[in-house]
Amino acid sequence: MSRIGNPFAALISRLQRARVEDQSIAPRTRPQPAPTPSETTTARPTTFSPTSLDAAHTARAGFNQADRLRANLFSMFRPAAAPTAATSAAATAGNTQTVTASATPNAAIRDFQTTTSTIAITEDLKTTGVRVDVNIAHSYASDLVVKLRSPEGREVLLRNREGGRGTGTVSFTANPSDFNGVSTKGNWTLVVEDRAGGDVGTLRNWSLALTGARPAPEPPPAAGGRTVTQTATPNAAIRDLQTTTSTIAINDDLKTTGVRVDVNIAHTYASDLVVKLRSPQGQEVTLRNREGGRGNGTVSFTANPADFNGTDAKGEWTLIVEDRERADVGTLRSWSLSVTGTDRTPPPAPPRPTPPPDNSPLLLGNPSNAVPDVRQENNYLIVRDQFTASYNRADAKPNWVAWHTDQSHLGREGRGKFDENSTDNQLPEGWRRVTTFDYTGSGYDRGHHLPSADRTASREANNGTFLMTNVIPQAPDNNQGPWERMERYVRDQIRQNDMEAYTIMGSYGEVGRIPGQGGDANIAIPERVWKVVVLIPRGDNDLERINRDTQVIAVDMPNRQGMRNDNWENYRVSVADIERATNTQFFTNLPPEVQAALREKGR
């Protein structure tokens, strides 16, 4: 075989020579600091990784000739990587477990749009800690809002338009505590919103580390009794010749018939330890008394002390860990307490709030719990003759508007107009009051929430729809196209089928601001508009008549031009979709099983 016909043999020969030459040039390993006891670490292989060398050899200190030849040889055989990947792993320490996963979406981030990426977690843990690492290519960091959404829909802000023009890379780590206590199982979604124009980018990759504990199995309840379980994760130091304590509160008034305790401790010498449990009345029972010897670093055990039977479970239970020797220290990681017993007094039924009367705009509930308190200025409840709304002072527009419509509201009165009387002078003193003239020349319609055509029984009622607290900047093609046709459909149902409608309309997102004629109106232009409509036959006792089969319509439309001829039904969604997008909750005045059924409707 010619020398030209066997390039790999030559390359391997060069690699072998280089390995000998490089032994005197650079060390092959770098010492790493030992992790602290509170850190959760995942072991990494110490063998050579061609992928990491091939990707980062120009930046790594000590990269030598042998490494370069090895990476070149690997690249001749390396398979093409998939454009998107998600990987996961789990590390366990006693009852506490850390699940790690990553995704590489390489997804475009475009101006005024939202980019998402999802990681699915199959392990079911009760979360005690979350870490998110995000890597984005973008030249203007302050364009970006980054959020994390948990499987049950809770959204937490990780980064809010921080920084400015930078190096083209936006990388950061966040440790949001808002997810503590939720289940890790399900789809976790990273949400990246680009809030400005002129700079685009890429969501390269992100990773998620979830730490939590598996719920301890509950003991079978005693006859006629029930079991209450609580968990604590103190991660408290256990020091030589000292005592460490941790407390769990039981709020249920039970006569105890059984107790189970699960304890997880990091300690290298088990026989140093005495572990006790103290009841709310001060009774102490020893659970473990200097048993064992030098072990694997973990002391985990379960105890079922019968000494507490017959006592009152309500109050603070205290776990006591005493270290009786020197030279070995550790950590009380976590413990759980399950108390089984019978109720001493039946718990009182929670008082049910008195619902508003029939035909009230908020008969079905207050979606964002708005209140008429000026300290809650961006979720401020206003009540007007024709509608009720949550008003946002910072955005100079409503978050949502609610109203009720039946045939008594529909007559022959003509459409009114926006004029100097449209200013809502009932807003709190000192708040900016938007005028109709602030919209002049903006390119946006004065979009009604409660439509003028829903109040045609009298001139006074129709004029009430032209208040600026019932208005948002709405793209003409949206307002005069599919949105108007949807409004007409609801009125047709009311007229033709003698129905009544409970409606809530709102908006979210932002694509810019209208400065107004005076230059200080600063009205937020929403990115999307939504509506939820509940239709029932006209009658009395409306809350009692709404059930799982009640008709619900829900839509979520982009607030933009170019959609005038679209079919409004193309934008139907479920009510739950709107709840997740707006962080609101509908139908709270209905029974739980009816709420759940209606939230999945709307499409």
Secondary structure, DSSP 8 states (H G I E B T S, - for coil): --STT-HHHHHHHHHHHHHHHHTTTS-S--------TT--------S--HHHHHHHTTTSTT--HHHHHHHHHHHTT-----SS-EEEEEEEETTEEEEEEEE---EEE-TT-EEEEEEEE----EEEEEEEEEEEEESBGGGEEEEEE-TTS-EEEEEES---B-SSEEEEEE---TTTTSB--EEEEEEEEE-SSS--EEEEEEEEEEEEE---------TT-EEEEEEE---EEE-TT-EEEEEEEE-S-EEEEEEEEEEEEEESBGGGEEEEEE-TTS-EEEEEES---B-SSEEEEEE--STTTTSB--EEEEEEEEE-SSS--EEEEEEEEEEEEEESS------------TT-TTTT--TT--BS-TTSTTSEEEE-SS-EEEEETTTTEEEEEEEEE-GGG--S------SGGGS-TTS-TTS----GGGGTTSS-EEEESS-GGG--S-HHHHHGGG-GGGEEEE-HHHHTTHHHHHHHHHHHHHHHHTEEEEEEEEEE--SEEE--TTS---EEE-SEEEEEEEEEES-S-HHHH--TT-EEEEEEEE--SS-TT--GGGGB--HHHHHHHHT----TTS-HHHHHHHHT---
